[in-house]
Amino acid sequence: MNRQEAMSQYASALKQGRKTYKEALLRGRYPYPQVLDEIISDSMVAGQTELGVMEIPIDQIVGTKTAGRRSAFSADFLPLLDPDSEFAGKWVSLCEAHLGDEGIRDPIRCYEYFGRFYVQEGNKRVSVLRSYDAPTIPAYVIRMLPVWTEDPAVAAYYDFMQSFPKTKLYRTRFTRAGSFVKLQKALGFEPDHVWTEDERRRFAAGYTYFQEPFLKLGGGELPITVADAMLVWLKVYSFGDLIALSSAELFKSVKAVWADVKALSEPIAVRTDTPEAPEETLLGRLFKPKQLSCLHVAFISDQLPDQSDWARAHDLGREYLETVLEDRVKTEVFYGVRPGEEAEAAMEEAIEHGAQLLFAITPPLIGACRKTAAKHPEVRILNCSVSMPYAGVRTYYSRIYEAKYIAGAIAGALSRSGRIGYVASNPIFGVPASINAFALGAQLTNPRAEITLRWSCVEEDALDALAWEGVSLISNRDIPTPDRIREPWGLCRIENGKFHSLASPYWHWGNVYTNLIRSVLSGGWEALSAPDGQAVNYWWGMDIRAVDILLGDDLPAGVRHLAGILRKGIIDGSIQPFPEATPEKILHMDTLLECVHGSIPKYEDLLPMARPIARLQGVYRDAIPPEKEDPIL
């Protein structure tokens, strides 16, 4: 390159730089590179680490270390000074060297803070290479460590720092802690796998390839990164698919999961309102959704009804649905299918048979639900679980804590000492709310009530352990259905060494299924959705009889009457166990009341059989490293 060509390159870069500068001013943005010394103070930095020389992505260079020379560059490091300035002359000389025999060999010196780079020495080198759209530049990097806080951005950055020695990738950044471990799993690596140079190059190529459809679909306007979206995509497809797909095929596949990508930036919508048909208005009649005369529904389960109370309860719900809606619904069952490929095959078979809606009745089937939803966006798919972050698959569950509140009130009324036992199942979403609701109910009728908490997921004999401690009134596991009463279920009293059931909450899945299907038949599927593409979780309670409470024959008349009053109040909304809390806060409750003596067990304290459900639905699931056999959430 001769001097004239280098000057021509400066003129082109200057034109683009001034354009960027003007656009920033028009949009009210800072038009120059950021200055690190003006962004942070000593109190924000925990220390610094010298990382040495490495290739860094130029598009992540956002500023300078000090304020000197910042007015010479636009925010994207293109020049702003006139061609006859001393600055321009030096820029042109560097440009000649860049494309000449000599080249730009000396690394710049920069500081890294939260994954972004601030140049201390070498601003013009960055500018020259930026004008040629160079992807990287050699740099001597000094990392500024932010002070640890609970802020999600800080947690995500610390997660990045832990992963960087393994991946050596600066471009791959996530907005949520724990994502790098999930990426390792998605790529088939062990959690501590250190990437080879070939693996880095291969992934970088795939990452760049994925970035194109991400930006085309509007990803640049979302508060997430390319890596966030790519991880969502890798939950349905494989990295091998990414390399093998054509540009058109990749765009189509990314579009298929785009609702889930967008849902990353939105909280999960917890729907507690009763599903109803769309309101009949004049405008509604003009644009009335198409109503269905009959709906083909498939039920998928990894359990068999004759071996699992949970599966039996749902199958009774299916039978109830058929009885109530008769010729308006046709059901088909695929029971005992293993999560993964077997469940996916069952869902494909159901769709081939004409199924328009799928109910997968256990959380482990969420992976198969997601893959099927991406392939068949025309099919409505629901998974019986809570707080799953996917817009393409809706989830449903019941507010069992409402019935627990009544059970607690019964326990408080019957307890003389005020000491009441509680056996909790698993530390999953909704369970802490049930414990607290029971405690509030107990203190409603007995202000001295104290709850002794044990967990069946930690000790197999939790009920016997409470009895051994002298606790005579204990809330044990709930009955699955009213016709399956086996002591000791529900709230029990111990008399003469024997358990006697007094009352028990129970689930009524038939009402859940009937209300959902009625809404779909009347064209109300969209009315049951959420705005802005959020993931939807239906969480219904006693108002639609999704849950209820069965009272024992030996319950005193006064206590029975009290339970009836509470039940009526919860149904009509005049009584609420947590009147100040939103459904989202209740569902994600992870602390216990002071009157509850016990704590939520850690993952490592759980029995092996209890760990899979904690991985899928646990209140701390995001902190649990994934295992090979688990779906990536």
C-alpha positions in Angstrom: 0.0 0.0 0.0 1.3 3.5 -0.9 0.8 6.7 0.9 -2.0 7.8 -1.3 -4.0 4.6 -0.7 -3.5 5.0 3.1 -4.8 8.6 2.9 -7.8 7.4 0.9 -8.5 4.8 3.7 -8.3 7.6 6.3 -10.8 9.7 4.3 -13.2 6.7 4.2 -12.8 6.0 7.9 -13.2 9.7 8.7 -16.5 9.8 6.8 -17.8 6.8 8.7 -16.6 8.1 12.0 -18.3 11.5 11.7 -21.5 9.7 10.6 -21.3 7.6 13.7 -20.6 10.7 15.8 -23.7 12.5 14.4 -26.0 9.5 14.9 -24.9 9.2 18.5 -25.7 12.9 19.2 -29.1 12.6 17.5 -30.0 9.6 19.7 -28.7 11.2 22.9 -25.8 8.9 23.2 -22.2 9.6 24.2 -20.4 10.2 20.9 -16.8 9.3 22.0 -15.1 6.2 23.4 -15.9 5.7 27.1 -13.2 6.5 29.6 -12.6 3.8 32.2 -11.2 6.2 34.8 -14.5 8.1 34.7 -16.6 4.9 34.9 -15.2 3.2 38.0 -13.8 4.2 41.3 -11.4 2.4 43.7 -14.3 1.2 45.8 -15.7 -0.7 42.7 -12.5 -2.7 42.1 -11.4 -5.7 44.1 -8.0 -5.9 42.5 -6.3 -6.4 39.1 -4.7 -9.4 37.3 -2.2 -9.3 34.4 -3.4 -11.7 31.7 -0.5 -11.2 29.3 -0.6 -11.0 25.5 -3.6 -12.5 23.7 -5.9 -11.9 20.7 -8.9 -9.8 21.8 -12.1 -9.0 19.7 -12.0 -5.5 18.4 -15.7 -5.0 18.7 -15.4 -5.4 22.4 -12.9 -2.4 22.7 -15.3 0.3 23.9 -13.1 3.0 25.3 -9.8 4.4 26.6 -8.2 4.1 30.0 -7.7 7.9 30.4 -9.4 10.9 28.9 -6.5 11.8 26.6 -7.3 11.8 22.8 -10.8 10.6 23.3 -12.2 13.4 21.2 -10.1 12.2 18.2 -12.3 9.1 17.8 -16.0 8.2 17.4 -17.5 5.7 19.8 -16.5 2.9 17.5 -12.8 4.2 17.3 -13.0 5.6 13.8 -11.2 9.0 13.3 -12.8 12.4 13.7 -9.9 14.9 13.1 -9.2 16.7 9.8 -7.0 15.0 7.2 -4.3 17.6 7.5 -3.9 17.2 11.3 -0.8 15.6 12.9 -3.1 12.9 14.2 -4.2 12.0 10.6 -0.6 11.8 9.5 0.3 9.3 12.2 -2.9 7.3 11.4 -1.9 7.2 7.7 1.6 6.0 8.5 0.2 3.2 10.7 -2.2 2.3 7.9 0.8 2.0 5.4 2.6 -0.3 7.9 -0.5 -2.4 8.4 -0.7 -3.5 4.8 3.0 -3.3 4.0 5.8 -5.7 4.6 6.3 -4.4 8.1 2.8 -4.8 9.5 1.5 -3.8 12.9 3.3 -6.1 15.2 3.4 -4.5 18.6 0.4 -5.4 20.8 -1.7 -2.7 22.3 -2.0 -2.3 26.0 -5.5 -2.3 27.5 -7.5 -2.8 30.6 -10.5 -5.2 30.7 -13.5 -4.5 32.9 -16.7 -6.7 32.8 -15.5 -8.2 29.5 -15.0 -4.9 27.7 -11.6 -3.3 26.8 -10.2 0.1 27.4 -7.1 1.1 25.6 -4.1 2.6 27.4 -1.6 2.5 24.5 -2.4 1.9 20.9 -5.6 3.8 20.1 -4.6 4.6 16.5 -3.7 0.9 16.0 -7.2 0.0 17.1 -8.6 2.6 14.8 -6.7 1.5 11.7 -7.6 -2.2 12.2 -11.2 -1.2 13.0 -11.5 0.6 9.6 -10.6 -2.7 7.9 -13.2 -4.6 10.0 -10.4 -6.7 11.5 -12.0 -9.2 14.0 -9.1 -9.2 16.5 -6.0 -7.4 17.6 -3.1 -8.6 19.8 -3.2 -6.9 23.2 -1.5 -7.0 26.6 -4.5 -7.3 28.9 -4.8 -6.2 32.6 -8.1 -7.3 34.1 -9.9 -5.1 36.7 -11.8 -7.3 39.1 -15.2 -5.9 40.1 -16.2 -6.1 43.8 -18.5 -9.1 44.3 -22.2 -8.4 44.8 -25.4 -10.4 44.3 -26.1 -8.4 41.1 -26.8 -10.9 38.2 -24.3 -9.0 36.0 -21.6 -9.4 38.5 -22.4 -13.1 39.1 -22.4 -13.7 35.3 -19.0 -12.0 35.0 -17.5 -14.1 37.8 -18.8 -17.1 36.1 -17.1 -15.9 32.9 -13.8 -15.5 34.7 -14.0 -19.1 36.0 -14.6 -20.4 32.5 -12.1 -18.3 30.6 -9.0 -20.4 31.5 -10.9 -23.4 29.9 -12.2 -21.7 26.8 -10.0 -18.6 26.2 -13.0 -17.1 24.5 -13.9 -13.4 25.1 -16.7 -13.2 22.5 -18.8 -15.9 24.2 -20.5 -14.0 27.0 -23.6 -14.9 28.9 -26.0 -12.7 31.0 -26.7 -15.5 33.5 -24.3 -17.3 35.9 -24.0 -21.1 35.3 -24.4 -20.8 31.5 -20.8 -21.8 30.7 -21.2 -25.2 32.4 -24.4 -25.7 30.4 -22.5 -24.8 27.2 -19.9 -27.5 28.1 -22.6 -30.0 28.4 -24.3 -28.9 25.2 -21.0 -29.4 23.3 -20.5 -32.9 24.9 -17.6 -31.8 27.1 -17.0 -32.5 30.8 -17.5 -29.5 33.1 -13.7 -29.1 33.6 -12.7 -29.8 29.9 -10.0 -27.4 28.6 -10.6 -26.5 25.0 -8.0 -27.3 22.3 -7.1 -24.7 19.7 -9.0 -26.7 17.1 -12.1 -26.7 19.4 -11.9 -23.0 19.9 -11.6 -22.3 16.2 -14.5 -24.6 15.4 -16.7 -23.1 18.0 -15.8 -19.5 17.0 -16.8 -20.3 13.4 -20.1 -21.8 14.5 -20.7 -18.8 16.8 -20.1 -16.3 14.0 -22.4 -18.4 11.7 -25.1 -18.4 14.3 -24.8 -14.6 14.9 -26.2 -13.8 11.4 -29.7 -15.2 12.0 -29.7 -13.9 15.5 -29.2 -10.4 14.3 -31.6 -10.8 11.3 -34.4 -11.8 13.8 -33.8 -8.7 15.9 -31.5 -10.1 18.5 -29.5 -6.9 18.6 -32.5 -5.2 20.2 -32.8 -7.7 23.0 -31.0 -7.4 26.4 -29.3 -10.8 25.8 -26.1 -11.9 24.0 -25.6 -14.1 21.0 -24.3 -16.8 23.4 -27.5 -16.7 25.4 -29.5 -17.3 22.3 -27.2 -20.0 21.0 -27.5 -21.9 24.2 -31.3 -21.9 23.9 -30.9 -23.2 20.3 -28.5 -25.9 21.5 -31.1 -27.2 23.9 -33.1 -28.4 20.8 -30.4 -28.9 18.2 -26.7 -30.0 18.3 -23.5 -28.2 17.5 -23.1 -30.7 14.7 -26.4 -29.5 13.2 -25.1 -25.9 13.4 -22.1 -26.7 11.2 -24.1 -28.9 8.8 -27.1 -26.6 8.2 -27.3 -24.3 5.2 -27.8 -20.6 5.9 -31.5 -20.9 5.1 -32.0 -24.0 7.2 -30.2 -22.4 10.2 -32.4 -19.3 9.9 -35.5 -21.5 9.9 -34.2 -23.5 13.0 -33.4 -20.3 14.9 -36.8 -18.8 14.1 -38.4 -22.0 15.4 -37.0 -21.4 18.9 -37.1 -17.6 18.7 -40.1 -17.3 21.1 -37.9 -19.1 23.7 -35.0 -16.7 22.9 -37.1 -13.7 23.4 -38.5 -15.2 26.6 -35.0 -15.0 28.2 -35.5 -11.3 28.7 -38.9 -11.6 30.2 -40.1 -13.0 33.6 -42.2 -16.1 33.4 -45.9 -15.1 33.4 -47.7 -17.0 36.2 -51.4 -17.2 35.2 -53.7 -17.7 38.2 -56.9 -16.4 36.6 -59.7 -18.8 35.7 -59.6 -19.7 32.0 -62.7 -18.6 30.2 -63.9 -18.3 26.6 -63.2 -15.0 24.8 -65.7 -12.3 25.7 -68.5 -11.8 23.3 -68.2 -8.1 22.1 -69.0 -6.5 18.8 -65.3 -6.4 17.9 -64.9 -9.9 19.3 -67.6 -11.2 17.0 -66.0 -9.6 14.0 -62.6 -11.1 14.8 -63.7 -14.2 16.6 -61.1 -17.0 16.9 -62.0 -20.2 15.1 -63.8 -22.6 17.4 -63.1 -26.3 17.3 -65.8 -28.9 17.3 -63.5 -31.6 18.6 -60.0 -31.7 19.9 -57.6 -34.7 19.7 -55.5 -34.7 22.9 -52.6 -37.0 23.7 -51.3 -37.7 27.2 -47.6 -38.6 27.5 -46.0 -40.0 30.7 -42.8 -41.7 31.7 -44.7 -43.5 34.4 -47.5 -46.1 34.4 -50.8 -45.5 36.3 -50.7 -48.8 38.0 -47.2 -48.1 39.3 -47.4 -44.4 40.1 -49.9 -42.5 42.1 -49.0 -39.3 40.2 -49.6 -41.0 36.8 -52.9 -42.5 38.1 -54.1 -39.1 39.3 -53.5 -37.6 35.9 -55.1 -40.5 34.1 -58.2 -40.1 36.3 -58.1 -36.5 35.2 -58.0 -37.6 31.6 -61.0 -39.9 32.2 -62.9 -37.1 33.9 -62.2 -34.9 30.9 -63.6 -37.5 28.5 -66.7 -37.9 30.7 -67.4 -34.1 31.0 -66.7 -33.2 27.3 -67.8 -36.5 25.8 -67.7 -36.3 22.0 -65.9 -32.9 22.0 -62.6 -34.5 22.9 -60.7 -37.6 21.9 -57.8 -38.7 24.1 -54.9 -41.0 23.4 -52.3 -42.2 25.9 -48.5 -42.9 25.6 -47.5 -44.1 29.0 -44.2 -45.5 30.3 -42.1 -43.8 27.7 -38.6 -42.8 28.8 -37.6 -39.1 28.7 -35.5 -38.3 25.6 -35.7 -40.0 22.2 -38.4 -42.4 23.3 -40.7 -39.6 24.5 -39.9 -37.6 21.3 -40.9 -40.6 19.2 -44.1 -41.0 21.2 -45.0 -37.3 20.6 -44.2 -37.6 16.9 -46.5 -40.7 16.7 -49.3 -38.8 18.6 -49.0 -35.9 16.1 -49.1 -38.4 13.2 -52.3 -39.8 14.6 -53.8 -36.3 14.6 -53.1 -35.0 18.1 -53.6 -31.2 18.2 -52.6 -30.8 21.9 -50.1 -32.8 24.0 -50.1 -33.0 27.8 -46.7 -34.3 29.1 -47.5 -35.0 32.8 -44.0 -35.0 34.4 -41.1 -32.4 34.4 -38.5 -34.8 33.0 -40.4 -34.8 29.7 -39.6 -31.0 29.2 -36.7 -31.8 26.8 -38.9 -33.8 24.5 -41.6 -31.2 24.7 -39.2 -28.5 23.6 -37.8 -30.4 20.6 -41.3 -31.3 19.5 -42.5 -27.7 19.9 -39.7 -26.5 17.6 -40.6 -29.0 14.9 -44.4 -28.6 15.3 -45.3 -25.0 16.2 -48.9 -25.7 15.1 -49.4 -28.2 18.0 -50.2 -26.9 21.5 -47.8 -28.6 24.0 -48.0 -28.4 27.8 -45.8 -29.8 30.5 -46.9 -30.5 34.0 -44.2 -28.5 35.8 -43.6 -25.0 37.1 -41.4 -22.1 36.1 -40.0 -23.4 32.9 -38.4 -20.6 30.9 -39.8 -21.5 27.5 -42.5 -19.7 25.5 -42.9 -22.6 23.1 -44.1 -25.0 25.8 -46.6 -23.9 28.4 -46.5 -25.4 31.9 -49.3 -26.0 34.4 -49.5 -26.9 38.1 -51.8 -26.3 41.0 -51.7 -24.0 44.0 -51.6 -26.8 46.6 -50.5 -24.2 49.3 -54.1 -23.0 49.5 -55.3 -26.4 50.8 -52.2 -26.6 53.0 -53.3 -23.3 54.7 -56.6 -25.0 55.7 -54.8 -28.1 56.8 -52.6 -25.9 59.0 -55.6 -24.2 60.5 -57.0 -27.6 61.4 -53.7 -28.6 62.9 -53.5 -25.5 65.0 -57.1 -25.9 66.3 -56.4 -29.5 67.3 -53.0 -29.0 68.8 -52.8 -28.6 72.6 -49.0 -28.1 72.9 -48.7 -26.0 69.7 -45.9 -28.3 68.4 -46.8 -29.6 65.0 -44.7 -31.7 62.6 -44.4 -31.2 58.8 -42.9 -33.7 56.4 -42.0 -31.8 53.2 -41.3 -33.7 49.9 -38.7 -31.9 47.8 -37.1 -28.4 47.8 -38.9 -27.4 44.5 -40.9 -24.4 43.4 -44.1 -24.1 45.4 -43.1 -26.3 48.4 -41.7 -23.5 50.6 -45.0 -21.6 50.0 -46.9 -24.7 51.1 -44.8 -25.0 54.3 -45.3 -21.3 55.1 -49.0 -21.4 54.3 -49.5 -24.4 56.6 -47.6 -22.5 59.3 -49.8 -19.4 58.8 -52.9 -21.5 59.0 -51.7 -23.1 62.2 -50.9 -19.7 63.8 -54.3 -18.4 62.7 -56.0 -20.9 65.1 -53.2 -21.3 67.6 -50.8 -18.3 67.9 -48.4 -20.5 69.9 -48.0 -23.0 67.0 -44.5 -24.0 66.1 -43.7 -26.2 63.1 -41.0 -28.8 63.2 -39.9 -29.5 59.7 -38.4 -32.6 58.2 -37.7 -33.7 54.6 -38.5 -37.1 53.1 -36.0 -36.3 50.3 -33.2 -36.2 53.0 -34.3 -39.1 55.3 -36.5 -41.9 54.2 -38.1 -42.2 57.7 -38.9 -38.5 58.3 -42.4 -39.3 59.5 -41.2 -41.9 62.0 -38.4 -39.6 63.1 -40.9 -36.9 64.1 -43.1 -39.5 65.9 -40.0 -40.7 67.8 -39.4 -37.1 68.9 -42.8 -37.0 70.5 -44.6 -35.0 67.8 -48.2 -36.3 67.8 -49.7 -34.1 65.0 -47.9 -34.3 61.7 -48.6 -33.0 58.1 -47.5 -35.9 56.0 -47.6 -36.5 52.2 -50.9 -35.6 50.6 -53.3 -38.1 49.0 -53.1 -38.1 45.2 -56.9 -38.5 44.7 -59.9 -38.7 47.1 -60.4 -42.4 46.3 -56.8 -43.4 47.2 -56.9 -42.9 51.0 -54.0 -44.8 52.7 -52.9 -43.9 56.1 -50.8 -42.1 57.1 -51.7 -39.5 54.4 -52.3 -35.8 54.9 -52.6 -34.3 58.4 -52.3 -37.3 60.9 -52.6 -37.7 64.6 -50.6 -40.4 66.4 -52.6 -42.3 69.0 -51.3 -45.5 70.7 -48.5 -45.8 68.2 -50.9 -45.7 65.2 -51.5 -43.0 62.6 -55.0 -41.6 62.0 -55.6 -39.3 59.0 -57.6 -36.2 59.8 -57.5 -34.1 56.6 -55.6 -34.0 53.4 -55.2 -31.6 50.4 -55.5 -33.3 47.1 -55.2 -32.6 43.4 -58.1 -32.6 40.9 -56.4 -32.8 37.5 -59.7 -33.4 35.8 -60.8 -29.8 36.5 -57.5 -28.5 35.2 -57.8 -30.5 31.9 -61.4 -29.7 31.5 -60.9 -25.9 31.9 -58.0 -25.9 29.6 -59.6 -27.9 26.8 -62.9 -25.9 27.1 -60.9 -22.7 26.5 -59.0 -24.2 23.5 -62.3 -25.4 22.0 -63.9 -22.0 22.3 -60.9 -20.3 20.6 -59.4 -19.0 23.8 -55.8 -20.4 23.5 -54.5 -17.0 22.8 -56.5 -15.5 25.6 -54.6 -17.8 27.9 -51.2 -16.6 26.6 -49.1 -13.8 28.0 -48.0 -10.4 26.5 -44.6 -9.8 25.0 -43.8 -13.4 24.2 -43.3 -14.5 27.9 -43.2 -18.1 28.9 -46.5 -19.0 30.5 -47.1 -21.0 33.6 -50.8 -21.8 34.5 -51.0 -22.1 38.3 -54.6 -22.7 39.3 -56.1 -23.3 42.7 -59.3 -23.9 44.6 -61.2 -21.3 42.6 -61.5 -23.8 39.7 -61.2 -26.8 42.0 -57.7 -27.7 40.7 -57.0 -28.6 44.4 -59.2 -29.2 47.3 -59.1 -30.7 50.8 -60.7 -34.0 52.1 -61.9 -33.9 55.7 -61.8 -37.1 57.8 -65.0 -38.4 59.3 -63.6 -38.1 62.9 -62.9 -34.4 62.6 -64.8 -32.4 65.3 -67.8 -30.5 64.0 -66.5 -27.0 65.0 -63.2 -27.6 63.2 -65.0 -29.0 60.2 -67.1 -25.8 60.1 -64.0 -23.7 60.3 -62.4 -25.5 57.4 -65.5 -24.9 55.4 -65.4 -21.2 56.1 -61.7 -21.0 55.0 -62.4 -23.1 51.9 -65.2 -20.8 50.8 -63.1 -17.7 51.5 -60.2 -19.0 49.5 -62.5 -19.9 46.6 -64.1 -16.5 46.4 -60.9 -14.6 47.1 -61.8 -13.0 50.4 -59.2 -15.1 52.2 -55.6 -15.3 50.9 -52.7 -16.9 52.8 -50.2 -14.4 51.3 -52.3 -11.3 50.7 -49.4 -9.0 49.9 -47.4 -11.3 47.7 -47.7 -11.7 43.9 -48.2 -15.1 42.4 -44.6 -15.0 41.1 -43.2 -14.3 44.6 -45.3 -17.0 46.1 -44.3 -19.6 43.5 -40.6 -18.8 43.8 -40.5 -18.4 47.6 -37.3 -19.8 49.0 -37.3 -18.7 52.7 -39.3 -20.1 55.6 -41.1 -18.3 58.4 -39.6 -17.9 61.9 -42.1 -20.3 63.4 -40.8 -23.1 61.1 -37.9 -25.0 62.8 -35.9 -26.4 59.9 -34.3 -25.2 56.7 -34.4 -25.9 52.9 -31.9 -28.8 52.3 -28.9 -28.3 50.0 -28.7 -30.3 46.8 -25.8 -32.4 48.2 -27.9 -33.4 51.2 -30.7 -34.9 49.1 -31.1 -38.7 48.7 -30.1 -39.9 45.2 -33.7 -40.6 44.1 -34.7 -37.0 45.0 -31.9 -35.2 43.0 -33.4 -35.4 39.5 -36.5 -33.4 40.4 -34.4 -30.8 42.2 -32.4 -30.3 39.1 -35.5 -29.7 37.1 -37.7 -27.8 39.6 -35.5 -27.0 42.6 -35.6 -23.5 44.1 -31.8 -23.4 43.5 -31.7 -25.3 40.2 -29.7 -22.6 38.4 -26.8 -23.2 40.8 -26.6 -27.0 40.2 -24.1 -28.0 37.5 -25.8 -30.0 34.8 -25.1 -33.7 34.3 -25.0 -35.5 30.9 -28.3 -37.3 31.3 -30.2 -34.1 32.2 -31.9 -31.7 29.8 -30.3 -28.3 29.7 -32.6 -25.7 31.3 
